[in-house]
Amino acid sequence: MEPSDRPDPRTVLVRMRAALPDLRQSEQRVARLFLDDPATAANRSVAELAEQGGVSTASVVRFYKRMGYERYKDLRIDLTREATRERIQHANLPMVSGDIDRDDTVEDIVAKVAMAETLSIADTAEVLDRGALSAAIDLVLAARRVDSFGMGASSFVGLDFQQKLARVGRVALNWTDTHSAWTSAATLDASCVALGVSHSGATPETVEFLAGARAAGAATIALTNHGGSILAAQADVVLLTAARETQFRSGALGSRIAQLMVLDCLFLGVARASYDESMAALRRTYAAVHGAERG
């Protein structure tokens, strides 16, 4: 494999995290070895990794090929480089695990949440496809209406985006009820955009919403951590986050903050492209809110 054909070494750990839900159990064990201690794992042979993970050497080979590598030594090189880069880049972060433990102090909790959110933002900024972001900006700019939907925490992310678009005079709706979202999706047309938000990309209700909108003719955008997900398959444009999940799901805080970051970039791209109109709308909405407060 020529160097130009190899995956981007800066995304090797991010791609491993994103691939975890779709891997076989044996391959997940291999991935965990790399993710838990990439520098150490990169110094082990295929046989050593297989023995440590309690899997076959074939599982290790399948795993690195799924990550886009024909040769194990190329993966080892990229892992070593990325582990070194992360260690230098995150040198000022607290040396703590991402999981919340029974005996954690309040200080530990603050440190772990700060670390999870900081790393999620940094990783997402690294891997966010600028071409996909530009395409999403163009879709929103041309849309007469933008509908968003997500379940749980993803619903709040969509609400934040809807409120931002409304502040610059754009018609935007965020649906919190599943049946209302599906009904709305069925009434969209080619002049509309539908945004589905799901960290896993597998939330059935969100997938149905985006599929319905697409069937009705609307342009569709998926915001997810998993590019190979069923939600992504329903999208014209896929915006990927790179949040880090943990056993206790303090990583869920990281996924939410990463989603907010991506949609902030989308909103600011739309506002910049329509700068004069957006600034005028912001001034009017600011005056309306503060005038009401004084009254």
N, C-alpha and C positions, 0 to 999 in steps of 0.2 A: 504494500500500500504506500503510495507516494505521500509525502508530508501534506501536500495540498488537498489530498483526499481524506485525510483524517479528520475526525470531529474536532471542533474548537476545544483546545485543552482547558480553556477557562471555564467551560461549562460541564466538565466531566462529573464533578460531585453533584452539581445541580441536576444533571440528567439521571444520575443514579437515584437520587431522592424522588424525582418525578416518576421514575419507572417502577418503584417499589410495589404499588398496588397491582400491577399487571404481571409481575414476575411469578414463576413457580416458587413453591416454598423453599426448595433447595437453592434456587438462585437468589432468593431473598436473604438467605443465610450468608451467601457470598457477598452480597451488596452491603450487609450490615458490617462485615469485617472491614470493608473498605471505608465505609462511612464513619465507623466508630474510631478508627485510627488509620487514616489513609497513608501516612508516611511509613508506618510499620508494615502494613499490608503490602505496600508496593515493593518492599524488600523480600517478600516471600515468593517462593516458586509456586507453580500451579498445584503441585502435589502437597506442599505445605499448607496452602490455603484450604485445599480440599480436606486435609486431615483436621485442621483447626475447626472448620465449619461442620464437620461430620457429614460431608457430601462427597460425591464422586468427582474425579477430575473432569469428567464430561460436563458436569454442572458448571464448573468454573469456566470451561471453554465456551459453553453456551452463553454464560453471562457476559463475558467480555465481547463476544460477537454481537450480542444484543445491544451492547453499548456502542457499536459501530467500529470495533477494532478487529482487524484480521490477525494481528500479532499481539500476543500478551505483552511483549516488551514495550510496545507503543503505549499501551494503557499504563504500564508501570512508570514510564517517563512522564506522561501527562499528569498522573497522580502525584508524583514527587514534586513536580513544578507547581501544581495547584495547591498542594498542602503547604508548600513553602510560602506561596503568595498569600494564602489565607492567614498563615501564622503571622506574617509581617503586617498585613492589612488590619488584622484584628488584635494586634498586640496590646492595645489599650483596653480591650474588653475584659471583664472579670473572668477568671478561669473557673467556670462552673459548668456543670452539665445542664442540659435544657429541661430535664424532668424535675417536677416538684416532688420533694421527698417529705415524709412524715415529720421529720425533725427540723425542717427548714425554719429559719428565723424570718422575720419580716424583711430584714436586710437581704437575706438570700433570695426571697421572692422578687424583690425589686431588681436585684442583679440579674436573675434568670429571665424575667420578662423583658428587661432592657436588652439583654443579649439576643433573645429570640427575635424581637422586633427589629433590632439593628441589623442582624444577619439576614433576615427576610427581605428587608429593603435593599441592602447591598447586593444580595444575590439576584433579586428581581431587576434591579437597574443594570446589572451585568448582562442578563440574558434577554431582556425585553427587546423584541424584534422591532426596530425602528421603522422598517417598511410596513409591517402590520399596523403599527400605531398610526402612521401617516394615512394608511388606507382607512382606518377607523375614523380618523378626523374628517376625511373627505366624505365618508358616509353620513356622519352626524351633521356636517355643514349643509349637505344637500337635502336632509330629511325635513319634512314638514312636521314630523312628530317622532319622538324617541320613547319607546316603552321598555322598561327594565323589570326584571323579575329574578328573585332568588329566595331560597328558603333559609330560615334561621338568621345567622349573622350576615349571610350574603344579602338578605333583604335590606339590612341597614346600610350596606355598601351601596346598593342601588338607590336607596332613598337619598343618600348624600349626593350622588351624581345627579339625580333628578332636581334636587334643590339648587345645585350649582347652575345647571342649565336654565332653570327658571329665572335665576337672578340676571341672566344676560338675555332674557326675552325669548327663549326657545321653548317650544311646547314639549314638555317631557312628563311622563307618567311612570310612577313606580307602583307595582301591584304587590300587595301583601296577602291577598286571598288567592288561592290556587284556581278556583273556578272563574273568578273575575279575570285572572291573568290569561287563562285559556280562551275565554270569551273575547277579550281584547285582541289576542293574537289572531283570532279568526277574522277580525274586521280590518286588519292592516292591509296595506297594499304596497306597490313598488315605490311609493314616495315616503315610506316609513322605515324606521330602523328598530329592530328588537335586540335587546342586550340580555343575555342570560349569564348569571353569576353563580358559579359553583366551584369550590376548591377542588373537589374530587372529579368534577366533570361527569358524575354518574347520578346526580340527584334526579330521580324520575320526573318529578313535577317540573323542574327547570328544563329538562330535555324536551318534555312534551310542549312546553311553552315555546321554545325556540323552533321546534319542528313545525308547530302550528303556524307560527309567524312566517316561516320559510315557505310553507305550502301556500300561504295566502299571498305570497309575492314580495314580502318585505325583505330588506337586507338584514342579515343577522350577524351579531358579534357575540363571541363567547369569551368570558373572562374566567380562566381556570388554571390550575397548577399542572394539568395533565394534557399535553397536546394530542395524545392518542385516544382521548376519551370519547364517549358517545356524544357528549355535548359538543365537543370540538367538531365532530363530524357533521353537525347540523349548522355550522357557522361558515359564513363567507369570509370572516376575518377572526382569527384566534389571537387573543392577547394572553400571554403566559406569565404567571407569577412563579416565584421560586421560593415559596415559604417552607420552613423546616418544621415538620410535625414531631411531636414527642409522645411518649406513652400517656402522660397525664393531659396531653393536648393543650399545654401552654403554647404549643406551636400554633394552635388555632388562633391565638392572638396575633401571631406572626402572619398567618394567612390573611386575616382581615386587614392588617395594616398594609400588606403588600398589595391587596386588591384596591384599597383606597389610594395608594400611591399611583398605580397604573391609571385609575380613572381620573385622578388629579392631572396626570400628564395629558390624558385625552381631553379633559375639559380645557386646560390651558392652551392646548393646540387649537381647539375650536375658537376660543376667545381671541387668540393671537391672529388667526386667519380672518376674523371679522372684528378687528381691533376697535375701530371707531364706534361701530354699533354696540359692541359689548361694553365698552367703557361708558357710553351714554346710558345704557340700560343699568349698569351697576350704580351709576350716580343717581338715577331715578329711584331704583329700589332702595338704595341706602337712605335717600331723603325720605321715602315713604315710611320706612321702618322707624327712623329716628324722629320723624315728625309725629308719628303716632305715639311714640314713647313720651315725647314732651307734652302732647295733648292730654 
